[in-house]
Amino acid sequence: MRIAIYGREFSPSVIPHVKHLLEYLNGKNVEIWIYDSFYTFLQKQFDCNKTFSTYSSNENLPKDTDFMLSLGGDGTMLSAVSLIHNSGIPIAGINFGRLGFLASINKTDFEPSIDQILAKNYKIQKRALLAVESPDRELFGGNSNYALNDITVFRYDSSAMITVNAYLNGELLNSYWADGLIIATPTGSTAYSLSCGGPIIMPGSGNFVITPISPHNLNVRPVVISSEFELALEIESRSEKYILSCDSKNETIESNVKLKITKAPFYINLIRLEGESYFETLREKLLWGLDVRNY
């Protein structure tokens, strides 16, 4: 069995958990591939008794990898998704961060979860992605223009709002006067969109949500749309620039650059273990059902 491991530099306090994980996997006699810059970081933290194979991009990540483990928080997992791209490699996350909507495996008790995955005792939950393109220029290198959480446009500076003219299948939806606009997947509906007043959308519902950031008109509200729609954006800005965000990636764009946002032509295969529940995760992470007066 071949396993890919992805991670980024993080607090030394979690290094013992990473060392334990590698030792545990070595004991399972699996072939381990580690993201090269993460491996370089780990070698500075402790003595690796074994030399591991490395990869640096989607191109040299073995396509017959059985699954990928992301070590970190949800942000780390979003970066890992860009490496998986359209390969179909299943992914699970060991949570070294905070909330952990995506990275759901506990770092202090990962052995039973790893055993389940090695035994292929899990379900695959297909998660939809967004794709962003422009007829005016290449975005994010042409192969990283996909987002599992959201695609967002922001004002470039603090001088003034931007105007985002949004068209659904060629028809004007609205002209948003705001600090920005979030287009989120069901996966991303519990992230930035939620903090801006957007609804929670269940994975697999076949919808996306458009959520304005600090709109000038208070009667403007988030809109849930079919994932089969094509959304076109035209931005007006006094600074003649705006910022385009695609999950954890950002680019500064000239305001005359138009955007087209659609459902991506592939899915991400998220590993979900036996007994793991989407609603249980919501209750735990959002403190539903608890008397918050005690916090």
C-alpha angles and dihedrals in degrees: 000000000000122000128187119208123201128187145139134222112291144160115314088231091081096046092096089059092051092048090049090050094052092047090048093050091046088056089055091058096235128149110248127203117188129196103258101232090046090050090052089052092049093050089060091052102049142353111273106211091201133049111237130202115249140208130194106188145009089272096063098034104108109251092214091062108138095214144333127237117208114204112203138035131317091283090059090050091053089055090049090055090062089058093049090049109157097338093107093228108158115239136204129178133220105210114236090152133066122267100021105193089156102021096059106159114104112241093215096051107029101130097088090047093049090049090053092050094047089051089049088238096148143089127243117231112196112219122198122230135204125235124205124198138165132207088212104056146351115273127212094349093303095273103059097056094112128101131196093188111027150321112226137183118206135185111263097231141000096265100095147342122270127232115230114195106202123197125190113204088338097311121111111252099177145319104239117208099195148111088269148314130255123207106192137184121221086264091053094044089089092052131057093340091058092052089055094053100270123147126254110251122197117239112257094028093119095235142112127200129224110209124181120220112228096333118204091224109063092204091067110104138177115281126210113215137181114270087229092067123099114229120202122192130198116185129206117195135167090219089052089231139083137182121248117201124194106185103296096350125091135190132179109232133192111247093239090065111104123210134215118198122191141153110284117249093240141043135229114239106225116195114230118187129219111282093018112132131191091213092048088054091052092049092048099044098039095039093237115177093022126114099245090194085081092061 
